[in-house]
Amino acid sequence: MGIVRVVGDAPPDSTNAASSAVAGADDLLTVLDAQRTLFAAQDQLAQTQLSRLQAAVSLYKAHGGGWTASDRASASKTSSGA
């Protein structure tokens, strides 16, 4: 099961747990456990996305990507309105 699927599935589970707790069917511990699972999955998804983007930047740099000093100078002139 992929991490995106876990994060996608987690919100309804935590919402159902919260509804059950309000109705008195489950205790607060069940709600907190469902929320903890959701937050852990969301955190792992964000970490995975960060790693993927960092790898893309590293690949770009390894293939000679980047800016030269003249490119940076012209970009700063363009952004400053000069």
KAUR-V393127 format. One record per residue. N is the residue number from 1. RES is the residue in one letter. SS is DSSP state (h for helix, s for strand, l for the rest). OMEGA is omega in whole degrees, 0 to 359 (* if undefined). NEAR is the number of other ideal C-beta (glycine too) atoms within 10 Angstrom. Layout:
[[N RES SS OMEGA NEAR] [N RES SS OMEGA NEAR]]
This chain:
[[1 M l 182 6] [2 G l 182 9] [3 I h 180 15] [4 V h 178 12] [5 R h 179 10] [6 V h 180 17] [7 V h 179 18] [8 G h 181 12] [9 D h 188 13] [10 A h 183 19] [11 P h 177 14] [12 P h 179 11] [13 D h 181 14] [14 S h 177 19] [15 T h 178 14] [16 N h 179 14] [17 A h 179 23] [18 A h 179 17] [19 S h 180 12] [20 S h 180 15] [21 A h 179 17] [22 V h 180 10] [23 A h 178 8] [24 G l 183 7] [25 A l 180 10] [26 D l 179 17] [27 D l 182 12] [28 L h 180 10] [29 L h 178 10] [30 T h 179 16] [31 V h 181 19] [32 L h 179 14] [33 D h 178 14] [34 A h 178 22] [35 Q h 179 17] [36 R h 178 11] [37 T h 178 16] [38 L h 183 20] [39 F h 178 13] [40 A h 179 13] [41 A h 178 19] [42 Q h 179 15] [43 D h 180 11] [44 Q h 177 13] [45 L h 179 17] [46 A h 179 12] [47 Q h 179 11] [48 T h 178 13] [49 Q h 178 12] [50 L h 180 10] [51 S h 180 10] [52 R h 180 9] [53 L h 177 10] [54 Q h 178 10] [55 A h 178 10] [56 A h 178 10] [57 V h 178 11] [58 S h 178 11] [59 L h 179 10] [60 Y h 179 11] [61 K h 181 10] [62 A h 179 8] [63 H l 175 8] [64 G l 179 6] [65 G l 180 10] [66 G l 183 10] [67 W l 173 10] [68 T l 181 8] [69 A h 180 7] [70 S h 177 8] [71 D h 180 10] [72 R h 181 11] [73 A h 181 11] [74 S h 178 13] [75 A h 180 11] [76 S h 176 10] [77 K h 181 10] [78 T h 182 9] [79 S h 180 8] [80 S h 177 7] [81 G l 181 5] [82 A l * 7]]
